[in-house]
Amino acid sequence: MELGADDYVTKPFSPRELVARVKSIIRRSSGLGGTAVLRVDDLVLDPVSRTVVRGNTPVTLTATEFDLLAQLMARPGRVYSREELLSAVWGIADYSASRTVDVHIAQVRGKLGPTCPIRTVRGFGYCVTGKAT
């Protein structure tokens, strides 16, 4: 725990307990544990109803696209590496799949339009830029 662990599970453990603990850590680390609506410029994301609105236009996203956008919008300006996004959104620790993030980012950008607030930080990852309200 002194080296930075958030939690631990002793053996033997039930898979149900493990899943509950992982979900709790993800909820705490993503900032989406509450019901606060996330706003960046004219983009509004409601984690409770799982809706996204750009201006006055609803945006239809898949569940994974929604989770990815929510992760980025939870902390505007923070740059997330592909590996961090894989871990937070997909729960994957195999970083050879990091191009999956690129593909989903491209899909979200296409749905949000030409003035999409998702920015690429070359050689590292992605962030949402804009004014959070």
Secondary structure, DSSP 8 states (H G I E B T S, - for coil): -TTS------SS--HHHHHHHHHHHHHHHHT-SS---EEETTEEEETTTTEEEETTEEE---HHHHHHHHHHHTSTT--EEHHHHIIIII----GGGTHHHHHHHHHHHHHH-TT--EEEETTTEEEE-S-B-
